[in-house]
Amino acid sequence: MKEYKLESLIYYSKISLDKEHILKDSTSDIQAKLDEYAQKGYRLVSTDATDFGFAVYFYLYFEKDIAEEYL
């Protein structure tokens, strides 16, 4: 069997001359989430991102194998 988790991260745009500020701000946070889930035995299986208004939404989909217990 597999166990699945979804992690959502939201980043808001700000007034900046740096057009890549969301990318720079989000990279370390996303890496921290990847490391956190990897320590728990999960692996990243899919990602998605979308923007709405002044926000960018990142979705990280994780899964891990879990042992089946037979009674």
PDB file of N, CA, C and O in Angstrom:
ATOM      1  N   MET A   1       0.837  -1.184   0.000  1.00  0.00           N
ATOM      2  CA  MET A   1       0.000   0.000   0.000  1.00  0.00           C
ATOM      3  C   MET A   1       0.880   1.244   0.000  1.00  0.00           C
ATOM      4  O   MET A   1       2.062   1.207   0.339  1.00  0.00           O
ATOM      5  N   LYS A   2       0.264   2.321  -0.386  1.00  0.00           N
ATOM      6  CA  LYS A   2       0.978   3.596  -0.392  1.00  0.00           C
ATOM      7  C   LYS A   2       0.205   4.623   0.421  1.00  0.00           C
ATOM      8  O   LYS A   2      -1.022   4.583   0.506  1.00  0.00           O
ATOM      9  N   GLU A   3       0.939   5.527   1.004  1.00  0.00           N
ATOM     10  CA  GLU A   3       0.353   6.657   1.725  1.00  0.00           C
ATOM     11  C   GLU A   3       0.737   7.910   0.955  1.00  0.00           C
ATOM     12  O   GLU A   3       1.874   8.046   0.502  1.00  0.00           O
ATOM     13  N   TYR A   4      -0.205   8.815   0.810  1.00  0.00           N
ATOM     14  CA  TYR A   4       0.013  10.023   0.015  1.00  0.00           C
ATOM     15  C   TYR A   4      -0.142  11.268   0.880  1.00  0.00           C
ATOM     16  O   TYR A   4      -0.948  11.296   1.810  1.00  0.00           O
ATOM     17  N   LYS A   5       0.628  12.282   0.568  1.00  0.00           N
ATOM     18  CA  LYS A   5       0.549  13.574   1.242  1.00  0.00           C
ATOM     19  C   LYS A   5       0.628  14.683   0.202  1.00  0.00           C
ATOM     20  O   LYS A   5       1.320  14.560  -0.809  1.00  0.00           O
ATOM     21  N   LEU A   6      -0.076  15.742   0.461  1.00  0.00           N
ATOM     22  CA  LEU A   6      -0.034  16.936  -0.378  1.00  0.00           C
ATOM     23  C   LEU A   6       0.447  18.096   0.474  1.00  0.00           C
ATOM     24  O   LEU A   6      -0.061  18.314   1.575  1.00  0.00           O
ATOM     25  N   GLU A   7       1.399  18.826  -0.015  1.00  0.00           N
ATOM     26  CA  GLU A   7       1.900  20.027   0.663  1.00  0.00           C
ATOM     27  C   GLU A   7       1.659  21.209  -0.263  1.00  0.00           C
ATOM     28  O   GLU A   7       2.051  21.184  -1.430  1.00  0.00           O
ATOM     29  N   SER A   8       1.012  22.245   0.261  1.00  0.00           N
ATOM     30  CA  SER A   8       0.743  23.462  -0.510  1.00  0.00           C
ATOM     31  C   SER A   8       1.566  24.606   0.057  1.00  0.00           C
ATOM     32  O   SER A   8       1.626  24.800   1.271  1.00  0.00           O
ATOM     33  N   LEU A   9       2.190  25.351  -0.818  1.00  0.00           N
ATOM     34  CA  LEU A   9       2.972  26.514  -0.417  1.00  0.00           C
ATOM     35  C   LEU A   9       2.480  27.712  -1.226  1.00  0.00           C
ATOM     36  O   LEU A   9       2.278  27.607  -2.436  1.00  0.00           O
ATOM     37  N   ILE A  10       2.291  28.838  -0.565  1.00  0.00           N
ATOM     38  CA  ILE A  10       1.787  30.039  -1.229  1.00  0.00           C
ATOM     39  C   ILE A  10       2.802  31.162  -1.054  1.00  0.00           C
ATOM     40  O   ILE A  10       3.306  31.408   0.042  1.00  0.00           O
ATOM     41  N   TYR A  11       3.086  31.831  -2.159  1.00  0.00           N
ATOM     42  CA  TYR A  11       3.999  32.976  -2.138  1.00  0.00           C
ATOM     43  C   TYR A  11       3.315  34.150  -2.828  1.00  0.00           C
ATOM     44  O   TYR A  11       2.730  34.009  -3.901  1.00  0.00           O
ATOM     45  N   TYR A  12       3.405  35.309  -2.183  1.00  0.00           N
ATOM     46  CA  TYR A  12       2.756  36.501  -2.703  1.00  0.00           C
ATOM     47  C   TYR A  12       3.760  37.412  -3.394  1.00  0.00           C
ATOM     48  O   TYR A  12       4.896  37.572  -2.948  1.00  0.00           O
ATOM     49  N   SER A  13       3.318  37.989  -4.471  1.00  0.00           N
ATOM     50  CA  SER A  13       4.155  38.929  -5.201  1.00  0.00           C
ATOM     51  C   SER A  13       4.286  40.215  -4.404  1.00  0.00           C
ATOM     52  O   SER A  13       3.387  40.599  -3.656  1.00  0.00           O
ATOM     53  N   LYS A  14       5.404  40.860  -4.577  1.00  0.00           N
ATOM     54  CA  LYS A  14       5.630  42.149  -3.922  1.00  0.00           C
ATOM     55  C   LYS A  14       6.237  43.100  -4.941  1.00  0.00           C
ATOM     56  O   LYS A  14       6.729  42.678  -5.987  1.00  0.00           O
ATOM     57  N   ILE A  15       6.198  44.343  -4.633  1.00  0.00           N
ATOM     58  CA  ILE A  15       6.792  45.331  -5.533  1.00  0.00           C
ATOM     59  C   ILE A  15       8.305  45.180  -5.475  1.00  0.00           C
ATOM     60  O   ILE A  15       8.921  45.344  -4.422  1.00  0.00           O
ATOM     61  N   SER A  16       8.888  44.866  -6.618  1.00  0.00           N
ATOM     62  CA  SER A  16      10.318  44.608  -6.676  1.00  0.00           C
ATOM     63  C   SER A  16      10.808  44.786  -8.109  1.00  0.00           C
ATOM     64  O   SER A  16      10.075  44.542  -9.067  1.00  0.00           O
ATOM     65  N   LEU A  17      12.041  45.210  -8.232  1.00  0.00           N
ATOM     66  CA  LEU A  17      12.664  45.278  -9.547  1.00  0.00           C
ATOM     67  C   LEU A  17      13.163  43.905  -9.989  1.00  0.00           C
ATOM     68  O   LEU A  17      13.483  43.697 -11.159  1.00  0.00           O
ATOM     69  N   ASP A  18      13.226  42.978  -9.044  1.00  0.00           N
ATOM     70  CA  ASP A  18      13.690  41.624  -9.333  1.00  0.00           C
ATOM     71  C   ASP A  18      12.492  40.765  -9.728  1.00  0.00           C
ATOM     72  O   ASP A  18      11.684  40.391  -8.877  1.00  0.00           O
ATOM     73  N   LYS A  19      12.378  40.454 -11.013  1.00  0.00           N
ATOM     74  CA  LYS A  19      11.217  39.700 -11.481  1.00  0.00           C
ATOM     75  C   LYS A  19      11.233  38.239 -11.041  1.00  0.00           C
ATOM     76  O   LYS A  19      10.233  37.539 -11.203  1.00  0.00           O
ATOM     77  N   GLU A  20      12.349  37.768 -10.488  1.00  0.00           N
ATOM     78  CA  GLU A  20      12.461  36.384 -10.025  1.00  0.00           C
ATOM     79  C   GLU A  20      12.430  36.277  -8.498  1.00  0.00           C
ATOM     80  O   GLU A  20      12.899  35.286  -7.939  1.00  0.00           O
ATOM     81  N   HIS A  21      11.880  37.294  -7.818  1.00  0.00           N
ATOM     82  CA  HIS A  21      11.908  37.279  -6.357  1.00  0.00           C
ATOM     83  C   HIS A  21      11.113  36.122  -5.755  1.00  0.00           C
ATOM     84  O   HIS A  21      11.503  35.603  -4.709  1.00  0.00           O
ATOM     85  N   ILE A  22      10.014  35.704  -6.380  1.00  0.00           N
ATOM     86  CA  ILE A  22       9.256  34.573  -5.846  1.00  0.00           C
ATOM     87  C   ILE A  22      10.077  33.289  -5.975  1.00  0.00           C
ATOM     88  O   ILE A  22      10.114  32.483  -5.046  1.00  0.00           O
ATOM     89  N   LEU A  23      10.721  33.100  -7.095  1.00  0.00           N
ATOM     90  CA  LEU A  23      11.571  31.931  -7.288  1.00  0.00           C
ATOM     91  C   LEU A  23      12.672  31.884  -6.226  1.00  0.00           C
ATOM     92  O   LEU A  23      12.914  30.837  -5.625  1.00  0.00           O
ATOM     93  N   LYS A  24      13.322  32.997  -6.004  1.00  0.00           N
ATOM     94  CA  LYS A  24      14.405  33.044  -5.021  1.00  0.00           C
ATOM     95  C   LYS A  24      13.900  32.812  -3.604  1.00  0.00           C
ATOM     96  O   LYS A  24      14.543  32.115  -2.819  1.00  0.00           O
ATOM     97  N   ASP A  25      12.743  33.397  -3.274  1.00  0.00           N
ATOM     98  CA  ASP A  25      12.178  33.235  -1.930  1.00  0.00           C
ATOM     99  C   ASP A  25      11.679  31.810  -1.683  1.00  0.00           C
ATOM    100  O   ASP A  25      11.781  31.297  -0.569  1.00  0.00           O
ATOM    101  N   SER A  26      11.148  31.184  -2.712  1.00  0.00           N
ATOM    102  CA  SER A  26      10.525  29.876  -2.521  1.00  0.00           C
ATOM    103  C   SER A  26      11.515  28.713  -2.555  1.00  0.00           C
ATOM    104  O   SER A  26      11.231  27.660  -1.983  1.00  0.00           O
ATOM    105  N   THR A  27      12.644  28.868  -3.195  1.00  0.00           N
ATOM    106  CA  THR A  27      13.571  27.755  -3.396  1.00  0.00           C
ATOM    107  C   THR A  27      14.004  27.109  -2.086  1.00  0.00           C
ATOM    108  O   THR A  27      13.955  25.885  -1.960  1.00  0.00           O
ATOM    109  N   SER A  28      14.422  27.900  -1.120  1.00  0.00           N
ATOM    110  CA  SER A  28      14.891  27.313   0.146  1.00  0.00           C
ATOM    111  C   SER A  28      13.741  26.682   0.925  1.00  0.00           C
ATOM    112  O   SER A  28      13.935  25.658   1.580  1.00  0.00           O
ATOM    113  N   ASP A  29      12.546  27.274   0.868  1.00  0.00           N
ATOM    114  CA  ASP A  29      11.392  26.699   1.560  1.00  0.00           C
ATOM    115  C   ASP A  29      10.983  25.365   0.942  1.00  0.00           C
ATOM    116  O   ASP A  29      10.684  24.410   1.659  1.00  0.00           O
ATOM    117  N   ILE A  30      10.970  25.302  -0.374  1.00  0.00           N
ATOM    118  CA  ILE A  30      10.607  24.056  -1.051  1.00  0.00           C
ATOM    119  C   ILE A  30      11.647  22.980  -0.771  1.00  0.00           C
ATOM    120  O   ILE A  30      11.290  21.824  -0.545  1.00  0.00           O
ATOM    121  N   GLN A  31      12.928  23.340  -0.782  1.00  0.00           N
ATOM    122  CA  GLN A  31      13.972  22.361  -0.466  1.00  0.00           C
ATOM    123  C   GLN A  31      13.816  21.849   0.956  1.00  0.00           C
ATOM    124  O   GLN A  31      14.017  20.662   1.211  1.00  0.00           O
ATOM    125  N   ALA A  32      13.460  22.728   1.885  1.00  0.00           N
ATOM    126  CA  ALA A  32      13.243  22.307   3.272  1.00  0.00           C
ATOM    127  C   ALA A  32      12.088  21.306   3.359  1.00  0.00           C
ATOM    128  O   ALA A  32      12.173  20.333   4.108  1.00  0.00           O
ATOM    129  N   LYS A  33      11.018  21.532   2.606  1.00  0.00           N
ATOM    130  CA  LYS A  33       9.889  20.587   2.593  1.00  0.00           C
ATOM    131  C   LYS A  33      10.307  19.249   1.992  1.00  0.00           C
ATOM    132  O   LYS A  33       9.926  18.194   2.499  1.00  0.00           O
ATOM    133  N   LEU A  34      11.083  19.288   0.922  1.00  0.00           N
ATOM    134  CA  LEU A  34      11.578  18.048   0.316  1.00  0.00           C
ATOM    135  C   LEU A  34      12.413  17.257   1.317  1.00  0.00           C
ATOM    136  O   LEU A  34      12.259  16.041   1.435  1.00  0.00           O
ATOM    137  N   ASP A  35      13.288  17.939   2.029  1.00  0.00           N
ATOM    138  CA  ASP A  35      14.133  17.285   3.027  1.00  0.00           C
ATOM    139  C   ASP A  35      13.292  16.724   4.178  1.00  0.00           C
ATOM    140  O   ASP A  35      13.537  15.612   4.646  1.00  0.00           O
ATOM    141  N   GLU A  36      12.307  17.493   4.627  1.00  0.00           N
ATOM    142  CA  GLU A  36      11.436  17.071   5.731  1.00  0.00           C
ATOM    143  C   GLU A  36      10.690  15.778   5.375  1.00  0.00           C
ATOM    144  O   GLU A  36      10.661  14.839   6.170  1.00  0.00           O
ATOM    145  N   TYR A  37      10.099  15.734   4.199  1.00  0.00           N
ATOM    146  CA  TYR A  37       9.347  14.553   3.798  1.00  0.00           C
ATOM    147  C   TYR A  37      10.269  13.375   3.488  1.00  0.00           C
ATOM    148  O   TYR A  37       9.902  12.227   3.740  1.00  0.00           O
ATOM    149  N   ALA A  38      11.434  13.634   2.955  1.00  0.00           N
ATOM    150  CA  ALA A  38      12.392  12.559   2.676  1.00  0.00           C
ATOM    151  C   ALA A  38      12.821  11.869   3.974  1.00  0.00           C
ATOM    152  O   ALA A  38      12.984  10.649   4.003  1.00  0.00           O
ATOM    153  N   GLN A  39      13.004  12.639   5.038  1.00  0.00           N
ATOM    154  CA  GLN A  39      13.369  12.053   6.329  1.00  0.00           C
ATOM    155  C   GLN A  39      12.272  11.150   6.874  1.00  0.00           C
ATOM    156  O   GLN A  39      12.545  10.239   7.656  1.00  0.00           O
ATOM    157  N   LYS A  40      11.032  11.400   6.465  1.00  0.00           N
ATOM    158  CA  LYS A  40       9.896  10.594   6.908  1.00  0.00           C
ATOM    159  C   LYS A  40       9.638   9.414   5.970  1.00  0.00           C
ATOM    160  O   LYS A  40       8.693   8.653   6.178  1.00  0.00           O
ATOM    161  N   GLY A  41      10.470   9.259   4.942  1.00  0.00           N
ATOM    162  CA  GLY A  41      10.339   8.136   4.032  1.00  0.00           C
ATOM    163  C   GLY A  41       9.496   8.406   2.793  1.00  0.00           C
ATOM    164  O   GLY A  41       9.223   7.483   2.025  1.00  0.00           O
ATOM    165  N   TYR A  42       9.085   9.638   2.585  1.00  0.00           N
ATOM    166  CA  TYR A  42       8.292   9.986   1.408  1.00  0.00           C
ATOM    167  C   TYR A  42       9.195  10.337   0.237  1.00  0.00           C
ATOM    168  O   TYR A  42      10.349  10.728   0.415  1.00  0.00           O
ATOM    169  N   ARG A  43       8.652  10.193  -0.952  1.00  0.00           N
ATOM    170  CA  ARG A  43       9.353  10.643  -2.158  1.00  0.00           C
ATOM    171  C   ARG A  43       8.408  11.551  -2.945  1.00  0.00           C
ATOM    172  O   ARG A  43       7.191  11.367  -2.933  1.00  0.00           O
ATOM    173  N   LEU A  44       8.982  12.507  -3.611  1.00  0.00           N
ATOM    174  CA  LEU A  44       8.213  13.446  -4.421  1.00  0.00           C
ATOM    175  C   LEU A  44       7.797  12.742  -5.706  1.00  0.00           C
ATOM    176  O   LEU A  44       8.642  12.215  -6.430  1.00  0.00           O
ATOM    177  N   VAL A  45       6.488  12.733  -5.994  1.00  0.00           N
ATOM    178  CA  VAL A  45       6.014  12.041  -7.197  1.00  0.00           C
ATOM    179  C   VAL A  45       5.437  12.988  -8.233  1.00  0.00           C
ATOM    180  O   VAL A  45       5.322  12.628  -9.405  1.00  0.00           O
ATOM    181  N   SER A  46       5.074  14.196  -7.817  1.00  0.00           N
ATOM    182  CA  SER A  46       4.518  15.149  -8.775  1.00  0.00           C
ATOM    183  C   SER A  46       4.537  16.547  -8.173  1.00  0.00           C
ATOM    184  O   SER A  46       4.581  16.723  -6.956  1.00  0.00           O
ATOM    185  N   THR A  47       4.503  17.525  -9.054  1.00  0.00           N
ATOM    186  CA  THR A  47       4.417  18.918  -8.627  1.00  0.00           C
ATOM    187  C   THR A  47       3.446  19.650  -9.543  1.00  0.00           C
ATOM    188  O   THR A  47       3.144  19.202 -10.649  1.00  0.00           O
ATOM    189  N   ASP A  48       2.974  20.771  -9.058  1.00  0.00           N
ATOM    190  CA  ASP A  48       2.129  21.632  -9.859  1.00  0.00           C
ATOM    191  C   ASP A  48       2.272  23.041  -9.294  1.00  0.00           C
ATOM    192  O   ASP A  48       2.633  23.215  -8.130  1.00  0.00           O
ATOM    193  N   ALA A  49       1.995  24.019 -10.101  1.00  0.00           N
ATOM    194  CA  ALA A  49       2.023  25.410  -9.658  1.00  0.00           C
ATOM    195  C   ALA A  49       0.991  26.185 -10.458  1.00  0.00           C
ATOM    196  O   ALA A  49       0.741  25.896 -11.628  1.00  0.00           O
ATOM    197  N   THR A  50       0.408  27.156  -9.817  1.00  0.00           N
ATOM    198  CA  THR A  50      -0.551  28.011 -10.490  1.00  0.00           C
ATOM    199  C   THR A  50      -0.482  29.398  -9.868  1.00  0.00           C
ATOM    200  O   THR A  50      -0.058  29.555  -8.724  1.00  0.00           O
ATOM    201  N   ASP A  51      -0.897  30.388 -10.619  1.00  0.00           N
ATOM    202  CA  ASP A  51      -0.937  31.738 -10.067  1.00  0.00           C
ATOM    203  C   ASP A  51      -2.383  32.223 -10.061  1.00  0.00           C
ATOM    204  O   ASP A  51      -3.189  31.865 -10.920  1.00  0.00           O
ATOM    205  N   PHE A  52      -2.675  33.035  -9.077  1.00  0.00           N
ATOM    206  CA  PHE A  52      -3.994  33.612  -8.956  1.00  0.00           C
ATOM    207  C   PHE A  52      -3.822  34.978  -8.300  1.00  0.00           C
ATOM    208  O   PHE A  52      -3.388  35.071  -7.152  1.00  0.00           O
ATOM    209  N   GLY A  53      -4.159  36.019  -9.021  1.00  0.00           N
ATOM    210  CA  GLY A  53      -3.969  37.360  -8.480  1.00  0.00           C
ATOM    211  C   GLY A  53      -2.496  37.646  -8.260  1.00  0.00           C
ATOM    212  O   GLY A  53      -1.682  37.556  -9.179  1.00  0.00           O
ATOM    213  N   PHE A  54      -2.169  37.991  -7.029  1.00  0.00           N
ATOM    214  CA  PHE A  54      -0.784  38.312  -6.676  1.00  0.00           C
ATOM    215  C   PHE A  54      -0.068  37.158  -5.985  1.00  0.00           C
ATOM    216  O   PHE A  54       0.971  37.362  -5.357  1.00  0.00           O
ATOM    217  N   ALA A  55      -0.607  35.959  -6.093  1.00  0.00           N
ATOM    218  CA  ALA A  55      -0.023  34.810  -5.405  1.00  0.00           C
ATOM    219  C   ALA A  55       0.343  33.707  -6.394  1.00  0.00           C
ATOM    220  O   ALA A  55      -0.266  33.563  -7.454  1.00  0.00           O
ATOM    221  N   VAL A  56       1.362  32.933  -6.006  1.00  0.00           N
ATOM    222  CA  VAL A  56       1.739  31.730  -6.736  1.00  0.00           C
ATOM    223  C   VAL A  56       1.584  30.570  -5.758  1.00  0.00           C
ATOM    224  O   VAL A  56       2.095  30.615  -4.638  1.00  0.00           O
ATOM    225  N   TYR A  57       0.884  29.545  -6.187  1.00  0.00           N
ATOM    226  CA  TYR A  57       0.626  28.367  -5.376  1.00  0.00           C
ATOM    227  C   TYR A  57       1.461  27.205  -5.912  1.00  0.00           C
ATOM    228  O   TYR A  57       1.390  26.863  -7.092  1.00  0.00           O
ATOM    229  N   PHE A  58       2.247  26.608  -5.025  1.00  0.00           N
ATOM    230  CA  PHE A  58       3.038  25.425  -5.370  1.00  0.00           C
ATOM    231  C   PHE A  58       2.422  24.232  -4.660  1.00  0.00           C
ATOM    232  O   PHE A  58       2.111  24.304  -3.471  1.00  0.00           O
ATOM    233  N   TYR A  59       2.244  23.134  -5.386  1.00  0.00           N
ATOM    234  CA  TYR A  59       1.704  21.911  -4.819  1.00  0.00           C
ATOM    235  C   TYR A  59       2.734  20.802  -4.988  1.00  0.00           C
ATOM    236  O   TYR A  59       3.200  20.537  -6.096  1.00  0.00           O
ATOM    237  N   LEU A  60       3.082  20.163  -3.885  1.00  0.00           N
ATOM    238  CA  LEU A  60       4.046  19.068  -3.875  1.00  0.00           C
ATOM    239  C   LEU A  60       3.313  17.802  -3.456  1.00  0.00           C
ATOM    240  O   LEU A  60       2.701  17.762  -2.389  1.00  0.00           O
ATOM    241  N   TYR A  61       3.372  16.775  -4.283  1.00  0.00           N
ATOM    242  CA  TYR A  61       2.686  15.515  -4.017  1.00  0.00           C
ATOM    243  C   TYR A  61       3.714  14.454  -3.648  1.00  0.00           C
ATOM    244  O   TYR A  61       4.655  14.197  -4.399  1.00  0.00           O
ATOM    245  N   PHE A  62       3.523  13.840  -2.481  1.00  0.00           N
ATOM    246  CA  PHE A  62       4.455  12.853  -1.959  1.00  0.00           C
ATOM    247  C   PHE A  62       3.764  11.518  -1.773  1.00  0.00           C
ATOM    248  O   PHE A  62       2.548  11.450  -1.593  1.00  0.00           O
ATOM    249  N   GLU A  63       4.562  10.448  -1.817  1.00  0.00           N
ATOM    250  CA  GLU A  63       4.042   9.124  -1.485  1.00  0.00           C
ATOM    251  C   GLU A  63       5.125   8.336  -0.774  1.00  0.00           C
ATOM    252  O   GLU A  63       6.315   8.623  -0.898  1.00  0.00           O
ATOM    253  N   LYS A  64       4.682   7.330  -0.023  1.00  0.00           N
ATOM    254  CA  LYS A  64       5.619   6.383   0.576  1.00  0.00           C
ATOM    255  C   LYS A  64       4.928   5.039   0.691  1.00  0.00           C
ATOM    256  O   LYS A  64       3.706   4.950   0.808  1.00  0.00           O
ATOM    257  N   ASP A  65       5.733   4.008   0.655  1.00  0.00           N
ATOM    258  CA  ASP A  65       5.219   2.657   0.825  1.00  0.00           C
ATOM    259  C   ASP A  65       4.993   2.413   2.306  1.00  0.00           C
ATOM    260  O   ASP A  65       5.821   2.765   3.146  1.00  0.00           O
ATOM    261  N   ILE A  66       3.856   1.804   2.606  1.00  0.00           N
ATOM    262  CA  ILE A  66       3.585   1.426   3.994  1.00  0.00           C
ATOM    263  C   ILE A  66       3.346  -0.073   4.034  1.00  0.00           C
ATOM    264  O   ILE A  66       2.794  -0.659   3.102  1.00  0.00           O
ATOM    265  N   ALA A  67       3.768  -0.671   5.116  1.00  0.00           N
ATOM    266  CA  ALA A  67       3.629  -2.122   5.262  1.00  0.00           C
ATOM    267  C   ALA A  67       2.181  -2.466   5.570  1.00  0.00           C
ATOM    268  O   ALA A  67       1.523  -1.800   6.369  1.00  0.00           O
ATOM    269  N   GLU A  68       1.707  -3.501   4.931  1.00  0.00           N
ATOM    270  CA  GLU A  68       0.361  -3.986   5.199  1.00  0.00           C
ATOM    271  C   GLU A  68       0.433  -4.956   6.377  1.00  0.00           C
ATOM    272  O   GLU A  68       1.277  -5.852   6.417  1.00  0.00           O
ATOM    273  N   GLU A  69      -0.464  -4.757   7.324  1.00  0.00           N
ATOM    274  CA  GLU A  69      -0.511  -5.648   8.478  1.00  0.00           C
ATOM    275  C   GLU A  69      -1.652  -6.643   8.282  1.00  0.00           C
ATOM    276  O   GLU A  69      -2.793  -6.259   8.026  1.00  0.00           O
ATOM    277  N   TYR A  70      -1.330  -7.896   8.405  1.00  0.00           N
ATOM    278  CA  TYR A  70      -2.344  -8.943   8.264  1.00  0.00           C
ATOM    279  C   TYR A  70      -2.747  -9.423   9.641  1.00  0.00           C
ATOM    280  O   TYR A  70      -1.897  -9.734  10.475  1.00  0.00           O
ATOM    281  N   LEU A  71      -4.039  -9.482   9.874  1.00  0.00           N
ATOM    282  CA  LEU A  71      -4.550  -9.933  11.178  1.00  0.00           C
ATOM    283  C   LEU A  71      -4.905 -11.396  11.155  1.00  0.00           C
ATOM    284  O   LEU A  71      -5.349 -11.940  12.166  1.00  0.00           O
TER     285      LEU A  71
END
